[in-house]
Amino acid sequence: MKRLTIGLCLVLAGCAGQVAEPPEPVTVRVEVPVQVPCRTERVQRPAFAVDSLPIGASIAEQMRALRAERLQRKGYEVRLEAAIEACQ
């Protein structure tokens, strides 16, 4: 038992005496996305057909203006989406 205790102490003392070398510094390249301001031309809001209707316009005139505005709005939305797409 005495020999076992002495042997165990010697083994532990041997492990404690070893000094590990510090690891060498390693350069790591990390790519992080950076926000960049969007450089697109501002999309101008068109003058919609309904905005120019007089207050007492007939139902037929209002319906024509609403149909025209729908087409105008679709074109406007396409231009807005193109501007947003250019920024992504």
C-alpha positions in Angstrom: 0.0 0.0 0.0 2.9 2.3 0.8 4.5 1.6 -2.6 1.2 2.4 -4.3 0.9 5.7 -2.5 4.4 6.7 -3.4 4.0 5.6 -7.0 0.8 7.6 -7.3 2.5 10.7 -5.8 5.3 10.3 -8.3 2.9 10.0 -11.2 1.0 13.1 -10.1 4.2 15.1 -9.6 5.4 14.1 -13.1 2.1 15.3 -14.6 2.3 18.6 -12.7 5.8 19.3 -14.0 4.9 19.3 -17.7 4.3 22.7 -19.1 2.2 22.9 -22.2 3.4 25.4 -24.8 0.8 28.1 -25.5 -0.8 27.7 -28.9 0.4 29.9 -31.7 -2.0 32.7 -32.7 -4.0 31.8 -35.8 -5.4 34.5 -38.1 -9.0 33.9 -38.9 -10.8 35.8 -41.7 -14.4 36.6 -40.8 -16.6 38.2 -43.5 -19.4 40.3 -42.0 -22.0 42.0 -44.2 -22.0 45.7 -43.9 -25.0 47.9 -44.7 -24.5 50.1 -47.8 -26.8 53.0 -48.6 -29.1 52.3 -51.6 -28.3 54.6 -54.5 -31.4 54.3 -56.6 -33.4 57.1 -58.2 -36.5 58.1 -56.2 -39.7 56.9 -57.8 -42.1 59.8 -58.3 -45.7 59.3 -57.3 -47.9 59.8 -60.4 -50.9 62.1 -60.5 -53.7 59.6 -60.2 -56.9 60.0 -62.3 -59.2 60.0 -59.3 -57.4 62.9 -57.8 -58.3 65.2 -60.6 -62.1 64.4 -60.6 -64.4 67.2 -59.7 -66.7 66.8 -56.7 -69.9 66.4 -58.7 -68.6 63.9 -61.3 -71.0 61.3 -62.6 -70.8 57.6 -61.7 -69.5 56.8 -65.3 -66.7 59.3 -65.0 -65.8 58.0 -61.6 -65.7 54.4 -62.8 -63.5 55.4 -65.8 -61.2 57.2 -63.5 -61.0 54.3 -61.1 -60.2 51.9 -63.9 -57.5 54.2 -65.2 -56.1 54.7 -61.7 -55.9 50.9 -61.3 -53.6 50.7 -64.3 -51.6 53.7 -63.1 -51.2 52.1 -59.7 -50.0 48.8 -61.1 -47.3 50.6 -63.1 -46.3 52.6 -60.1 -46.0 49.5 -58.0 -43.8 47.8 -60.6 -41.5 50.8 -60.5 -41.4 50.7 -56.7 -40.6 47.0 -56.7 -37.9 47.5 -59.2 -36.3 50.1 -57.0 -36.5 47.9 -54.0 -35.0 45.0 -55.9 -32.1 47.1 -57.0 -31.2 47.7 -53.4 -31.1 44.1 -52.4 
